[in-house]
Amino acid sequence: MARSQYILPVVVVLAGLALSSVFIVDEREKALVLQFGQVKAVKEDPGLAFKVPLIQEVVRYDDRILSLPTQPLEVTPLDDRRLVVDAFARWRITNVIEFREAVGSEGVRAAQVRLDRIINAAIREVMGAVPSTTVLSDDRTALMNRIRDLARREAAALGVEVIDVRLTRTDLPEQNLAATFARMRAEREREAADEIARGGEAAQRVRASADRTVVELTSEARKQAEIARGEADAQRNAIYAEAFGRDPEFFAFTRSLTSYERALKSGNSSIVMQPDSDFFDYLRSDKAE
């Protein structure tokens, strides 16, 4: 009876020690077995594992991809326009021993603080080397990849891998919006004025060329017309001279008819002359016969 009183507590203690020496590693985590703060074993495969009770302890770390949103950060691109940037990162623990040595007992919280500094520094470095137009463009994939690669190199010493970095917002500070919009408007107005001036200059050149072409064509047409008119007049005079040379009396007769036509038109001034004047030579009856 006395022995049973002592055996039962011993069995309970031994059972407790046996149970405390067994732990389960979930498939979503990694575990370190520590003894007096020193790493004694790494358990990365899911299932049962063992440790020395009372002496060793188990520290668990999440093996999944973790998210880290950054605080709004003000950066200055290459053209000195200040921008407010928000970003988030995806990361995971790849080496639990290095991770434990880097962050100590604070674990993921300390890692997030240090990663936040690393990512902010990478954002400042990358965006400080490009103009704001590149940062504000629709396609920022190249910028985000550069930030990710830079942060990944710096974070490797923590035993973690930065999988991705994404920029969620890139805006101008509120106090700079009005001034920036005014400057952008002035730049666009100046560009529009330059385009209008260049268009006006081009229009003047086209108009001057057209006017010069019109003058040249008109002058050439007038020249050809004068030549044709002169040739026609010469040909007409030659025909008249030939005709009048053949019959001088006919020439005198036609000239008199022309004079009668011009002198006897209605509305002309009255003239008084003798009937036997030479002007009426061809109107007298003897000449008419």
Stockholm file with secondary structure:
# STOCKHOLM 1.0

chainA/1-289         MARSQYILPVVVVLAGLALSSVFIVDEREKALVLQFGQVKAVKEDPGLAFKVPLIQEVVRYDDRILSLPTQPLEVTPLDDRRLVVDAFARWRITNVIEFREAVGSEGVRAAQVRLDRIINAAIREVMGAVPSTTVLSDDRTALMNRIRDLARREAAALGVEVIDVRLTRTDLPEQNLAATFARMRAEREREAADEIARGGEAAQRVRASADRTVVELTSEARKQAEIARGEADAQRNAIYAEAFGRDPEFFAFTRSLTSYERALKSGNSSIVMQPDSDFFDYLRSDKAE
#=GR chainA/1-289 SS CHHHHHHHHHHHHHHHHHHHTEEEECTTEEEEEEETTEEEEEECSSEEEECCTTTEEEEEEECSCEEEECCCEEECCTTSCCEEEEEEEEEEESCHHHHHHHHGGGTHHHHHHHHHHHHHHHHHHHHTTSCHHHHTSSCCHHHHHHHHHHHHHHHGGGTEEEEEEEEEEEECCHHHHHHHHHHHHHHHHHHHHHHHHHHHHHHHHHHHHHHHHHHHHHHHHHHHHHHHHHHHHHHHHHHHHHHHHHCHHHHHHHHHHHHHHHHTSTTCCCCCCCTTSGGGTTTSHHHHC
#=GC SS_cons         CHHHHHHHHHHHHHHHHHHHTEEEECTTEEEEEEETTEEEEEECSSEEEECCTTTEEEEEEECSCEEEECCCEEECCTTSCCEEEEEEEEEEESCHHHHHHHHGGGTHHHHHHHHHHHHHHHHHHHHTTSCHHHHTSSCCHHHHHHHHHHHHHHHGGGTEEEEEEEEEEEECCHHHHHHHHHHHHHHHHHHHHHHHHHHHHHHHHHHHHHHHHHHHHHHHHHHHHHHHHHHHHHHHHHHHHHHHHHCHHHHHHHHHHHHHHHHTSTTCCCCCCCTTSGGGTTTSHHHHC
//
